[in-house]
C-alpha cells in the first residue's frame, strides 16, 4: 500500500512538473481514446464532454458496469489520473481495458478533458 501511494504521488508530481499541455492532450485523445469515446456521443465508452465534476457512472444514457455505476467518485484531476493509470485498481469490476502508463500523457489528457468541460 505504501509503495502504491508513493507511485501515485510521484505520478501526480510528474504531471505538474510536466506543465500539462491540453493541445498535446487533444492529439493523444484523438489517437488513443477516440476508438471508444467521443466528446459528445456515447460509444463503447461514455461521452467525455463535461466529465470534470461529473459523478462516475452518471453520463446520460450510457450502460455502465455495476461497479462503476455504484462507485462513489467524482471526476477531477486526481481521480482521472488514478483512473487512467489503472482503472481496475481504482474501481474493481469496471469494464475499461486500457490504461495510460506515462504520467505526462495522463496529465495532458486530463488538461484536454478539463478544457472540454469548461473548467
Beta strands, then each sheet from edge to edge (+ up, - down):
end
